[in-house]
Amino acid sequence: MTNDLETGEEPPEKVKLEELRDEYRRANKAHDSLRESLEEEVATGQYTDEEADEMSIRLEESGRDRLDEIQSRIEAHCRTFGLRP
């Protein structure tokens, strides 16, 4: 049996945790980009104030839902394998 420290390889549960963290970072970055795009479109007058407010609210809710879902998966993974989130 090979020790992970000897091979320099991360255990699969830590690799999966890093994948989940990367997914969270990518989703957060994508959400930030969408928010910036919306702000630019609003600044150019493409939407009424009411439309812009509604779009902003929907964007924030969907972004938060997505990030919360990934965070829940991270926390569940950590509980399962005794890791720190």
DRENLUMDREN-435830 format. One line per 4 residues: number of its first residue (from 1); for each residue x, y, z of C-alpha. Coordinates in pm, 1 decimal, padded with zeros to 6 digits, always signed. Each point is the difference from the previous one (the first is absolute). Layout:
BEGIN
NUM> X Y Z; ... $
//
This chain:
BEGIN
1> +00000.0 +00000.0 +00000.0; +00142.4 +00336.2 -00101.7; -00012.3 +00292.3 +00239.5; -00139.8 +00322.2 -00150.8 $
5> +00283.9 +00195.3 +00158.0; +00253.7 -00219.8 -00172.9; -00153.8 +00044.4 -00343.3; -00079.8 +00368.8 +00040.2 $
9> -00357.2 -00064.3 -00113.5; -00296.1 +00146.8 +00181.6; -00260.5 -00239.9 +00137.3; -00310.8 -00019.3 -00221.5 $
13> -00219.6 +00168.3 +00262.1; +00230.0 +00304.4 +00004.3; +00011.8 +00008.4 -00379.7; -00380.8 -00001.9 -00008.1 $
17> -00009.5 +00280.0 +00259.3; +00229.2 +00212.5 -00217.4; -00221.8 -00070.9 -00301.5; -00303.4 +00117.5 +00196.1 $
21> +00184.8 +00312.6 +00116.3; +00100.9 +00071.1 -00361.1; -00360.5 -00042.6 -00109.4; -00105.0 +00251.4 +00267.5 $
25> +00264.3 +00250.4 -00112.4; -00100.1 -00036.5 -00366.4; -00369.2 +00044.3 +00081.8; +00077.2 +00305.0 +00213.3 $
29> +00214.3 +00151.7 -00274.8; -00270.1 -00066.4 -00261.5; -00259.2 +00161.5 +00226.4; +00222.2 +00305.7 +00046.2 $
33> +00042.1 +00029.2 -00377.3; -00374.2 -00021.0 -00056.4; -00058.2 +00265.3 +00264.6; +00254.5 +00230.4 -00164.8 $
37> -00160.1 -00054.6 -00341.7; -00341.5 +00081.4 +00139.1; +00134.4 +00314.4 +00166.0; +00152.2 +00110.5 -00331.6 $
41> -00325.0 -00063.4 -00186.7; -00196.4 +00191.7 +00263.0; +00245.6 +00290.4 -00018.6; -00057.7 +00027.4 -00375.9 $
45> -00374.4 +00028.2 +00054.7; -00095.8 -00331.1 -00159.0; -00247.0 -00067.9 +00281.0; -00240.7 +00201.8 +00207.3 $
49> +00081.6 +00035.4 +00368.4; -00276.3 -00245.2 +00082.1; +00130.7 -00257.6 -00250.4; +00354.3 +00045.4 +00124.1 $
53> -00105.3 -00047.4 +00362.7; -00192.4 -00316.2 -00082.7; +00286.2 -00142.6 -00206.7; +00248.5 +00082.3 +00274.1 $
57> -00212.3 -00172.9 +00262.3; -00039.3 -00312.8 -00216.7; +00371.5 -00005.0 -00076.9; +00095.6 +00027.6 +00367.0 $
61> -00247.8 -00269.7 +00101.5; +00111.3 -00243.9 -00267.4; +00366.4 +00066.0 +00071.2; -00049.5 -00046.7 +00372.3 $
65> -00199.9 -00319.0 -00056.5; +00277.5 -00143.5 -00216.6; +00276.7 +00094.2 +00243.3; -00199.7 -00131.8 +00296.9 $
69> -00052.1 -00330.6 -00180.5; +00372.1 -00039.3 -00066.5; +00085.3 +00104.5 +00356.4; -00239.9 -00264.4 +00132.6 $
73> +00176.3 -00262.1 -00210.4; +00337.6 +00117.8 +00134.4; -00122.1 -00021.1 +00359.6; -00156.2 -00344.4 -00052.6 $
77> +00321.0 -00127.0 -00158.0; +00203.7 +00134.9 +00290.9; -00231.3 -00160.4 +00257.0; +00019.4 -00331.6 -00182.1 $
81> +00378.9 -00004.4 -00005.4; +00080.4 +00198.9 +00314.7; +00150.0 +00292.4 -00193.1; -00016.7 +00372.2 +00065.3 $
85> -00206.1 +00204.9 -00246.7 $
//
